[in-house]
Amino acid sequence: MLETKQLGNKGEEAVVTWLQRDGFDILSRNYQTRLGEVDVIAAKDEYIVFVEVKTRNTQYFPISQTVTYGKQQRIIKAARNFILVKQLRDKVFRFDVATVIFNNNEHTIEYIPNAFWAR
């Protein structure tokens, strides 16, 4: 279990670095409420981006498919809480998914903007 957690942390760190290089400011990491969690929350221009990060050592199928409808709903609930607490009503919100595949010490990031929407 610890190895899986360490891999996940390594993937999140890679995505944070990637976002920062793309001009995003990181607002929060592992934002948790009793209703859900968001791995990374970032801001750029008028956007607030809620990012779910999925990390694996191998890829047998697109790992973005592991962000199920139920998981999406938990992320959306946590995001709504963040928006309310931080009073961010004047921003544009987006839900993205980042997948990280590690192969030895190298990694590949696939970033999917607007991966799902809040209804």
PyMOL CGO cylinders between C-alpha atoms (Angstrom):
from pymol import cmd
from pymol.cgo import CYLINDER

trace = [
    CYLINDER, 0.00, 0.00, 0.00, 2.79, 2.42, 0.89, 0.3, 1, 1, 1, 1, 1, 1,
    CYLINDER, 2.79, 2.42, 0.89, 4.41, 1.83, -2.50, 0.3, 1, 1, 1, 1, 1, 1,
    CYLINDER, 4.41, 1.83, -2.50, 1.13, 2.76, -4.23, 0.3, 1, 1, 1, 1, 1, 1,
    CYLINDER, 1.13, 2.76, -4.23, 0.84, 5.94, -2.13, 0.3, 1, 1, 1, 1, 1, 1,
    CYLINDER, 0.84, 5.94, -2.13, 4.45, 6.88, -2.92, 0.3, 1, 1, 1, 1, 1, 1,
    CYLINDER, 4.45, 6.88, -2.92, 3.81, 6.35, -6.64, 0.3, 1, 1, 1, 1, 1, 1,
    CYLINDER, 3.81, 6.35, -6.64, 0.69, 8.53, -6.42, 0.3, 1, 1, 1, 1, 1, 1,
    CYLINDER, 0.69, 8.53, -6.42, 2.62, 11.28, -4.65, 0.3, 1, 1, 1, 1, 1, 1,
    CYLINDER, 2.62, 11.28, -4.65, 5.33, 11.09, -7.30, 0.3, 1, 1, 1, 1, 1, 1,
    CYLINDER, 5.33, 11.09, -7.30, 2.69, 11.44, -10.03, 0.3, 1, 1, 1, 1, 1, 1,
    CYLINDER, 2.69, 11.44, -10.03, 1.04, 14.40, -8.31, 0.3, 1, 1, 1, 1, 1, 1,
    CYLINDER, 1.04, 14.40, -8.31, 4.42, 16.11, -7.96, 0.3, 1, 1, 1, 1, 1, 1,
    CYLINDER, 4.42, 16.11, -7.96, 5.08, 15.60, -11.70, 0.3, 1, 1, 1, 1, 1, 1,
    CYLINDER, 5.08, 15.60, -11.70, 1.70, 17.12, -12.58, 0.3, 1, 1, 1, 1, 1, 1,
    CYLINDER, 1.70, 17.12, -12.58, 2.23, 20.09, -10.23, 0.3, 1, 1, 1, 1, 1, 1,
    CYLINDER, 2.23, 20.09, -10.23, 5.59, 20.78, -11.89, 0.3, 1, 1, 1, 1, 1, 1,
    CYLINDER, 5.59, 20.78, -11.89, 3.99, 20.48, -15.34, 0.3, 1, 1, 1, 1, 1, 1,
    CYLINDER, 3.99, 20.48, -15.34, 1.18, 22.90, -14.37, 0.3, 1, 1, 1, 1, 1, 1,
    CYLINDER, 1.18, 22.90, -14.37, 3.62, 25.42, -12.92, 0.3, 1, 1, 1, 1, 1, 1,
    CYLINDER, 3.62, 25.42, -12.92, 5.71, 25.32, -16.10, 0.3, 1, 1, 1, 1, 1, 1,
    CYLINDER, 5.71, 25.32, -16.10, 2.50, 26.06, -18.01, 0.3, 1, 1, 1, 1, 1, 1,
    CYLINDER, 2.50, 26.06, -18.01, 1.91, 29.18, -15.91, 0.3, 1, 1, 1, 1, 1, 1,
    CYLINDER, 1.91, 29.18, -15.91, -0.51, 27.86, -13.30, 0.3, 1, 1, 1, 1, 1, 1,
    CYLINDER, -0.51, 27.86, -13.30, -0.39, 28.85, -9.64, 0.3, 1, 1, 1, 1, 1, 1,
    CYLINDER, -0.39, 28.85, -9.64, -1.05, 25.94, -7.29, 0.3, 1, 1, 1, 1, 1, 1,
    CYLINDER, -1.05, 25.94, -7.29, -3.81, 26.87, -4.83, 0.3, 1, 1, 1, 1, 1, 1,
    CYLINDER, -3.81, 26.87, -4.83, -4.11, 23.55, -3.02, 0.3, 1, 1, 1, 1, 1, 1,
    CYLINDER, -4.11, 23.55, -3.02, -2.99, 19.93, -3.04, 0.3, 1, 1, 1, 1, 1, 1,
    CYLINDER, -2.99, 19.93, -3.04, -5.07, 17.07, -1.68, 0.3, 1, 1, 1, 1, 1, 1,
    CYLINDER, -5.07, 17.07, -1.68, -7.98, 19.33, -0.73, 0.3, 1, 1, 1, 1, 1, 1,
    CYLINDER, -7.98, 19.33, -0.73, -10.26, 17.17, 1.41, 0.3, 1, 1, 1, 1, 1, 1,
    CYLINDER, -10.26, 17.17, 1.41, -13.79, 17.49, 2.69, 0.3, 1, 1, 1, 1, 1, 1,
    CYLINDER, -13.79, 17.49, 2.69, -16.04, 14.84, 4.15, 0.3, 1, 1, 1, 1, 1, 1,
    CYLINDER, -16.04, 14.84, 4.15, -17.72, 14.67, 0.73, 0.3, 1, 1, 1, 1, 1, 1,
    CYLINDER, -17.72, 14.67, 0.73, -14.66, 14.23, -1.47, 0.3, 1, 1, 1, 1, 1, 1,
    CYLINDER, -14.66, 14.23, -1.47, -11.11, 15.16, -2.38, 0.3, 1, 1, 1, 1, 1, 1,
    CYLINDER, -11.11, 15.16, -2.38, -9.36, 17.06, -5.18, 0.3, 1, 1, 1, 1, 1, 1,
    CYLINDER, -9.36, 17.06, -5.18, -5.75, 16.12, -5.90, 0.3, 1, 1, 1, 1, 1, 1,
    CYLINDER, -5.75, 16.12, -5.90, -4.61, 19.51, -7.26, 0.3, 1, 1, 1, 1, 1, 1,
    CYLINDER, -4.61, 19.51, -7.26, -6.34, 22.88, -7.51, 0.3, 1, 1, 1, 1, 1, 1,
    CYLINDER, -6.34, 22.88, -7.51, -4.62, 25.42, -9.76, 0.3, 1, 1, 1, 1, 1, 1,
    CYLINDER, -4.62, 25.42, -9.76, -5.32, 28.88, -11.16, 0.3, 1, 1, 1, 1, 1, 1,
    CYLINDER, -5.32, 28.88, -11.16, -4.36, 30.63, -14.38, 0.3, 1, 1, 1, 1, 1, 1,
    CYLINDER, -4.36, 30.63, -14.38, -5.95, 33.79, -15.72, 0.3, 1, 1, 1, 1, 1, 1,
    CYLINDER, -5.95, 33.79, -15.72, -9.70, 33.50, -15.11, 0.3, 1, 1, 1, 1, 1, 1,
    CYLINDER, -9.70, 33.50, -15.11, -9.60, 29.70, -14.64, 0.3, 1, 1, 1, 1, 1, 1,
    CYLINDER, -9.60, 29.70, -14.64, -9.69, 27.62, -11.50, 0.3, 1, 1, 1, 1, 1, 1,
    CYLINDER, -9.69, 27.62, -11.50, -8.80, 24.05, -12.45, 0.3, 1, 1, 1, 1, 1, 1,
    CYLINDER, -8.80, 24.05, -12.45, -9.63, 20.99, -10.33, 0.3, 1, 1, 1, 1, 1, 1,
    CYLINDER, -9.63, 20.99, -10.33, -7.29, 18.18, -11.37, 0.3, 1, 1, 1, 1, 1, 1,
    CYLINDER, -7.29, 18.18, -11.37, -7.66, 14.46, -10.68, 0.3, 1, 1, 1, 1, 1, 1,
    CYLINDER, -7.66, 14.46, -10.68, -4.28, 12.74, -11.01, 0.3, 1, 1, 1, 1, 1, 1,
    CYLINDER, -4.28, 12.74, -11.01, -4.00, 9.04, -11.86, 0.3, 1, 1, 1, 1, 1, 1,
    CYLINDER, -4.00, 9.04, -11.86, -0.57, 7.42, -11.75, 0.3, 1, 1, 1, 1, 1, 1,
    CYLINDER, -0.57, 7.42, -11.75, 0.54, 3.94, -12.83, 0.3, 1, 1, 1, 1, 1, 1,
    CYLINDER, 0.54, 3.94, -12.83, 3.71, 2.00, -13.60, 0.3, 1, 1, 1, 1, 1, 1,
    CYLINDER, 3.71, 2.00, -13.60, 2.13, 0.33, -16.62, 0.3, 1, 1, 1, 1, 1, 1,
    CYLINDER, 2.13, 0.33, -16.62, -0.78, 1.06, -18.90, 0.3, 1, 1, 1, 1, 1, 1,
    CYLINDER, -0.78, 1.06, -18.90, -3.02, -1.77, -20.02, 0.3, 1, 1, 1, 1, 1, 1,
    CYLINDER, -3.02, -1.77, -20.02, -5.93, 0.54, -20.81, 0.3, 1, 1, 1, 1, 1, 1,
    CYLINDER, -5.93, 0.54, -20.81, -6.43, 4.32, -20.67, 0.3, 1, 1, 1, 1, 1, 1,
    CYLINDER, -6.43, 4.32, -20.67, -6.17, 5.04, -16.95, 0.3, 1, 1, 1, 1, 1, 1,
    CYLINDER, -6.17, 5.04, -16.95, -8.32, 8.14, -17.36, 0.3, 1, 1, 1, 1, 1, 1,
    CYLINDER, -8.32, 8.14, -17.36, -11.20, 5.62, -17.56, 0.3, 1, 1, 1, 1, 1, 1,
    CYLINDER, -11.20, 5.62, -17.56, -10.70, 4.93, -13.86, 0.3, 1, 1, 1, 1, 1, 1,
    CYLINDER, -10.70, 4.93, -13.86, -12.24, 8.33, -13.04, 0.3, 1, 1, 1, 1, 1, 1,
    CYLINDER, -12.24, 8.33, -13.04, -15.73, 6.91, -12.67, 0.3, 1, 1, 1, 1, 1, 1,
    CYLINDER, -15.73, 6.91, -12.67, -18.97, 8.87, -12.46, 0.3, 1, 1, 1, 1, 1, 1,
    CYLINDER, -18.97, 8.87, -12.46, -19.00, 8.36, -8.68, 0.3, 1, 1, 1, 1, 1, 1,
    CYLINDER, -19.00, 8.36, -8.68, -15.44, 9.68, -8.38, 0.3, 1, 1, 1, 1, 1, 1,
    CYLINDER, -15.44, 9.68, -8.38, -16.37, 12.67, -10.55, 0.3, 1, 1, 1, 1, 1, 1,
    CYLINDER, -16.37, 12.67, -10.55, -19.28, 13.47, -8.23, 0.3, 1, 1, 1, 1, 1, 1,
    CYLINDER, -19.28, 13.47, -8.23, -17.02, 13.40, -5.15, 0.3, 1, 1, 1, 1, 1, 1,
    CYLINDER, -17.02, 13.40, -5.15, -14.53, 15.72, -6.87, 0.3, 1, 1, 1, 1, 1, 1,
    CYLINDER, -14.53, 15.72, -6.87, -17.35, 18.09, -7.85, 0.3, 1, 1, 1, 1, 1, 1,
    CYLINDER, -17.35, 18.09, -7.85, -18.66, 18.19, -4.27, 0.3, 1, 1, 1, 1, 1, 1,
    CYLINDER, -18.66, 18.19, -4.27, -15.20, 18.98, -2.90, 0.3, 1, 1, 1, 1, 1, 1,
    CYLINDER, -15.20, 18.98, -2.90, -14.72, 21.63, -5.61, 0.3, 1, 1, 1, 1, 1, 1,
    CYLINDER, -14.72, 21.63, -5.61, -18.03, 23.29, -4.69, 0.3, 1, 1, 1, 1, 1, 1,
    CYLINDER, -18.03, 23.29, -4.69, -16.89, 23.41, -1.08, 0.3, 1, 1, 1, 1, 1, 1,
    CYLINDER, -16.89, 23.41, -1.08, -13.57, 25.00, -2.12, 0.3, 1, 1, 1, 1, 1, 1,
    CYLINDER, -13.57, 25.00, -2.12, -15.38, 27.60, -4.26, 0.3, 1, 1, 1, 1, 1, 1,
    CYLINDER, -15.38, 27.60, -4.26, -17.72, 28.46, -1.39, 0.3, 1, 1, 1, 1, 1, 1,
    CYLINDER, -17.72, 28.46, -1.39, -15.01, 28.65, 1.27, 0.3, 1, 1, 1, 1, 1, 1,
    CYLINDER, -15.01, 28.65, 1.27, -12.64, 30.73, -0.91, 0.3, 1, 1, 1, 1, 1, 1,
    CYLINDER, -12.64, 30.73, -0.91, -15.49, 32.85, -2.36, 0.3, 1, 1, 1, 1, 1, 1,
    CYLINDER, -15.49, 32.85, -2.36, -14.41, 32.33, -5.97, 0.3, 1, 1, 1, 1, 1, 1,
    CYLINDER, -14.41, 32.33, -5.97, -17.70, 32.90, -7.76, 0.3, 1, 1, 1, 1, 1, 1,
    CYLINDER, -17.70, 32.90, -7.76, -16.21, 35.23, -10.41, 0.3, 1, 1, 1, 1, 1, 1,
    CYLINDER, -16.21, 35.23, -10.41, -13.94, 32.55, -11.94, 0.3, 1, 1, 1, 1, 1, 1,
    CYLINDER, -13.94, 32.55, -11.94, -14.36, 29.94, -14.66, 0.3, 1, 1, 1, 1, 1, 1,
    CYLINDER, -14.36, 29.94, -14.66, -14.15, 26.40, -13.28, 0.3, 1, 1, 1, 1, 1, 1,
    CYLINDER, -14.15, 26.40, -13.28, -12.84, 23.34, -15.07, 0.3, 1, 1, 1, 1, 1, 1,
    CYLINDER, -12.84, 23.34, -15.07, -12.39, 19.67, -14.19, 0.3, 1, 1, 1, 1, 1, 1,
    CYLINDER, -12.39, 19.67, -14.19, -9.29, 18.08, -15.71, 0.3, 1, 1, 1, 1, 1, 1,
    CYLINDER, -9.29, 18.08, -15.71, -7.68, 14.66, -15.50, 0.3, 1, 1, 1, 1, 1, 1,
    CYLINDER, -7.68, 14.66, -15.50, -3.93, 14.10, -15.64, 0.3, 1, 1, 1, 1, 1, 1,
    CYLINDER, -3.93, 14.10, -15.64, -2.55, 10.61, -16.14, 0.3, 1, 1, 1, 1, 1, 1,
    CYLINDER, -2.55, 10.61, -16.14, 1.06, 9.83, -15.34, 0.3, 1, 1, 1, 1, 1, 1,
    CYLINDER, 1.06, 9.83, -15.34, 2.79, 6.66, -16.52, 0.3, 1, 1, 1, 1, 1, 1,
    CYLINDER, 2.79, 6.66, -16.52, 6.20, 5.91, -14.97, 0.3, 1, 1, 1, 1, 1, 1,
    CYLINDER, 6.20, 5.91, -14.97, 8.68, 3.73, -16.80, 0.3, 1, 1, 1, 1, 1, 1,
    CYLINDER, 8.68, 3.73, -16.80, 11.86, 3.41, -14.73, 0.3, 1, 1, 1, 1, 1, 1,
    CYLINDER, 11.86, 3.41, -14.73, 12.79, 6.98, -13.77, 0.3, 1, 1, 1, 1, 1, 1,
    CYLINDER, 12.79, 6.98, -13.77, 11.02, 8.61, -16.71, 0.3, 1, 1, 1, 1, 1, 1,
    CYLINDER, 11.02, 8.61, -16.71, 7.37, 9.55, -16.94, 0.3, 1, 1, 1, 1, 1, 1,
    CYLINDER, 7.37, 9.55, -16.94, 4.77, 10.56, -19.48, 0.3, 1, 1, 1, 1, 1, 1,
    CYLINDER, 4.77, 10.56, -19.48, 1.91, 12.92, -18.66, 0.3, 1, 1, 1, 1, 1, 1,
    CYLINDER, 1.91, 12.92, -18.66, -1.34, 12.94, -20.60, 0.3, 1, 1, 1, 1, 1, 1,
    CYLINDER, -1.34, 12.94, -20.60, -3.39, 15.99, -19.64, 0.3, 1, 1, 1, 1, 1, 1,
    CYLINDER, -3.39, 15.99, -19.64, -7.11, 16.08, -20.43, 0.3, 1, 1, 1, 1, 1, 1,
    CYLINDER, -7.11, 16.08, -20.43, -8.70, 19.51, -19.98, 0.3, 1, 1, 1, 1, 1, 1,
    CYLINDER, -8.70, 19.51, -19.98, -12.47, 19.57, -19.47, 0.3, 1, 1, 1, 1, 1, 1,
    CYLINDER, -12.47, 19.57, -19.47, -12.46, 15.82, -18.82, 0.3, 1, 1, 1, 1, 1, 1,
    CYLINDER, -12.46, 15.82, -18.82, -15.89, 16.09, -17.17, 0.3, 1, 1, 1, 1, 1, 1,
    CYLINDER, -15.89, 16.09, -17.17, -18.41, 18.75, -16.16, 0.3, 1, 1, 1, 1, 1, 1,
    CYLINDER, -18.41, 18.75, -16.16, -20.48, 19.63, -13.13, 0.3, 1, 1, 1, 1, 1, 1,
    CYLINDER, -20.48, 19.63, -13.13, -24.18, 19.58, -13.87, 0.3, 1, 1, 1, 1, 1, 1,
]
cmd.load_cgo(trace, "trace")
